[in-house]
Amino acid sequence: MLQNPDRILELASVFYDSCILFTASDLGVFNKLDELGAATSDTLAETLSLNPRGARLIMDGCVAVGLLEKRGDSYHNSALSSTFLVPGKPGDLSEAIRYNRDVYAAWGNLAQLVKTGCPVERPQLHLGNNEDRTRTFVLSMHARALWMGRAVIPMMDLSGRKRLLDVGGGPGTFSVLFARAYPGLTCTVLDLPDIVKIAQELIEEQQMEDRVITLPGDYHTTAFPENNDVVNILGVLHQESPESIQGLLKKAYNAMVPGGLIHVMDVMTDATHTSPKFSALFAVNMALTTDNGWVFSDQELKDWLATAGFVRISVQTLPAPMPHWLVSAQKPSS
């Protein structure tokens, strides 16, 4: 059978689309068109201080990938970009995609990872060493959590629970959402000092500092507060080795009261580690940027939870397009 090369050619140029998205978002194209309703490329170039030829090229590119629509010489946001790429709108993802933009350069050095087995950039870049990268990372995680929260919060029943430990809680966004949903709940967000410094700002902006507190530290070495009836580890373990994951799960178990709940939300694969597609590729992304980054399977996580002593282990998938799985378990009551 004669093979069609279309898929190869598509793979070779798909990064064009990503660059169009990142650049237009960073330059404020979607926000400005939302303000103006519609505009020519010359008008947009003038208002955003862009080169006229460059503005026309990026806007035509946005039309080609479905982010803008064009009528005559006038451009306006597509329904997709109007919903998800205009800052301040409920579905805004413009901050959430900043992390993807920041790791774009690392993917260009994939061969180095394959040859050496080592990350091509240090994780400390977005965990405190580089102030701009760290702030971008934390704000991106905040935006993603706000977007995901509508689906995640109803999937966890925390009725009657009083103390929640958010391990590697980043911006503290999920803790704020849970505290709002459950007025009797107090949350502690444990993360690195440079991360929780930004998290504290976000928590105060949301006026939740009385019930969501931050604990600066390293979850590998910092003692977990005791007597938690909920421990959440959300979007964290994909940067840990199997041995580290097992140690953290046991550490969480020991810091919980009998009958306590644990929730682990993460990008996961099936047993083959090749599906879903996004999860398999995300494993490469994590290896590029962290020492132990990968993606584990749901069955591996279930086995680790059982080994740590947890029971009543259940698995749910988040609604599409979110690629995450949620695994819940309980510490025995006695």
Buried (B, 14 or more C-beta within 10 A) or exposed (E): EEEEEEEEEEEEEEEEBBEBBBBBBEBBBBBBBBEBEBBBBEBBBEBBEBEBEEBBEBBBBBBEBEBBBBEEEBBBBBEEBBBBBBBEBEEBBBBBBBBBBBBEEBBEEBEBBEEEEEBBBEBEBBBBEBEEBBBBBBBBBBBBBBBBBEBBBEBBEBEEBBBBBBBBBBBBBBBBBBBBBBEEBBBBBBBBEBBBBBBBBBBEEBEBBEBBBBBBBEBEEBEBBEEBBBBBBBBBBBBBEEEBBBBBBBBBBEBBBEEBBBBBBBBBBEEEBEEBEBBBEBBBBBBBBBEBBBBBBBEBBBBBBEEBBBEEBEBBBBEEEBBBBBBBBBBEEE
